[in-house]
Amino acid sequence: MQRLVPVMLAAIAALAQDQPPAAPAPPPTQPILENAGKPMLMPFQCSEEDIQSAGLACSEDDPCQIYLELAATSAAGATRIFAAGNIHAEAATLDSVLLGSEDSGHTWREAHDRIRGAGLDHIQFVDAETGFASGLSLSPLPRDPFLLITRDGGKTWRQSMIFPESRIGSIQQFLFDDARSGNLIIDCGLGSDGDRYELYGSQDGGDSWTIKQTSVKPLRLKSAPAANPDWRIRADAATKSFHIEHRRGARWTTEAAFGVKLGVCKP
């Protein structure tokens, strides 16, 4: 019997080697929004943490209306579209929002987790794979500017802070010449110590920044702002929605629309 044990163990090991490795667990997926030609409604469910972190004064009799705001849109390649903005109440910003479509606007998902108290305001793709979205924390003052960076055409994004420490300031303008080289201007806000405007440059794709110039007067990048002239966001009062539009020749066509009102916060 003792002589059989090594043989049995060897046989089990051989069988294990013949089996294919276990498949990794699928990554978590965001809800898919189907574009049926009408404004889509992003999912939102208010929590007590949302109310407390935003300092909202909501009640059963007077709930806080919650809104979606889209500020920027751009495309990556032939079929991928992205839109950036925030979710907010009348008096405070709750979360950032980055929406993405991989099929020319037919279906949408949130391409990056919402960042509490933050908003996104500009998007630039330098090629079909490399893109940047600028953002900042909006509670209680504009501070801690950052970029969301993708290197795989928007499948995944990661957050990269502009400064290693927390400080007041917002990205007024940014522009990358290619996947590695870029510049941005920080507005330090009224009442800042020293010059209000700061120009920074990066040579590693936005992972680190070096200060190049400061000024009491507004600075402007020599190149055009980071924007795709063939895409725009338009607020449509009739449908109470934001339209993502694409220019085709002399005409603008709506590729998708998202409803403004997301629901309410109340205890």
Secondary structure in CASP SS format (residue, H / E / C, confidence):
PFRMAT SS
TARGET T0000
AUTHOR 0000-0000-0000
METHOD secondary structure of the structure
MODEL  1
M C 1.00
Q C 1.00
R C 1.00
L H 1.00
V H 1.00
P H 1.00
V H 1.00
M H 1.00
L H 1.00
A H 1.00
A H 1.00
I H 1.00
A H 1.00
A H 1.00
L H 1.00
A H 1.00
Q H 1.00
D H 1.00
Q C 1.00
P C 1.00
P C 1.00
A C 1.00
A C 1.00
P C 1.00
A C 1.00
P C 1.00
P C 1.00
P C 1.00
T C 1.00
Q C 1.00
P C 1.00
I C 1.00
L E 1.00
E E 1.00
N C 1.00
A C 1.00
G C 1.00
K C 1.00
P C 1.00
M E 1.00
L C 1.00
M C 1.00
P C 1.00
F C 1.00
Q C 1.00
C C 1.00
S C 1.00
E H 1.00
E H 1.00
D H 1.00
I H 1.00
Q H 1.00
S H 1.00
A H 1.00
G C 1.00
L C 1.00
A C 1.00
C C 1.00
S C 1.00
E C 1.00
D C 1.00
D C 1.00
P C 1.00
C E 1.00
Q E 1.00
I E 1.00
Y E 1.00
L E 1.00
E E 1.00
L E 1.00
A E 1.00
A E 1.00
T E 1.00
S E 1.00
A E 1.00
A E 1.00
G C 1.00
A C 1.00
T C 1.00
R E 1.00
I E 1.00
F E 1.00
A E 1.00
A E 1.00
G E 1.00
N E 1.00
I E 1.00
H E 1.00
A C 1.00
E C 1.00
A C 1.00
A C 1.00
T E 1.00
L E 1.00
D E 1.00
S E 1.00
V E 1.00
L E 1.00
L E 1.00
G E 1.00
S E 1.00
E C 1.00
D C 1.00
S C 1.00
G C 1.00
H C 1.00
T E 1.00
W E 1.00
R E 1.00
E E 1.00
A C 1.00
H C 1.00
D C 1.00
R C 1.00
I C 1.00
R E 1.00
G C 1.00
A E 1.00
G E 1.00
L E 1.00
D E 1.00
H E 1.00
I E 1.00
Q E 1.00
F E 1.00
V C 1.00
D C 1.00
A C 1.00
E C 1.00
T C 1.00
G E 1.00
F E 1.00
A E 1.00
S E 1.00
G E 1.00
L E 1.00
S E 1.00
L C 1.00
S C 1.00
P C 1.00
L C 1.00
P C 1.00
R E 1.00
D E 1.00
P E 1.00
F E 1.00
L E 1.00
L E 1.00
I E 1.00
T E 1.00
R C 1.00
D C 1.00
G C 1.00
G C 1.00
K C 1.00
T C 1.00
W C 1.00
R E 1.00
Q E 1.00
S E 1.00
M E 1.00
I C 1.00
F C 1.00
P C 1.00
E C 1.00
S C 1.00
R C 1.00
I E 1.00
G C 1.00
S E 1.00
I E 1.00
Q E 1.00
Q E 1.00
F E 1.00
L E 1.00
F E 1.00
D C 1.00
D C 1.00
A C 1.00
R C 1.00
S C 1.00
G E 1.00
N E 1.00
L E 1.00
I E 1.00
I E 1.00
D E 1.00
C C 1.00
G C 1.00
L C 1.00
G C 1.00
S C 1.00
D C 1.00
G C 1.00
D C 1.00
R C 1.00
Y E 1.00
E E 1.00
L E 1.00
Y E 1.00
G E 1.00
S E 1.00
Q C 1.00
D C 1.00
G C 1.00
G C 1.00
D C 1.00
S C 1.00
W C 1.00
T E 1.00
I E 1.00
K E 1.00
Q E 1.00
T E 1.00
S E 1.00
V C 1.00
K C 1.00
P C 1.00
L C 1.00
R C 1.00
L C 1.00
K C 1.00
S C 1.00
A C 1.00
P C 1.00
A C 1.00
A C 1.00
N C 1.00
P C 1.00
D C 1.00
W E 1.00
R E 1.00
I E 1.00
R E 1.00
A E 1.00
D E 1.00
A C 1.00
A C 1.00
T C 1.00
K C 1.00
S E 1.00
F E 1.00
H E 1.00
I E 1.00
E E 1.00
H E 1.00
R E 1.00
R E 1.00
G C 1.00
A C 1.00
R E 1.00
W E 1.00
T E 1.00
T E 1.00
E E 1.00
A E 1.00
A E 1.00
F E 1.00
G E 1.00
V C 1.00
K E 1.00
L E 1.00
G E 1.00
V E 1.00
C E 1.00
K C 1.00
P C 1.00
END
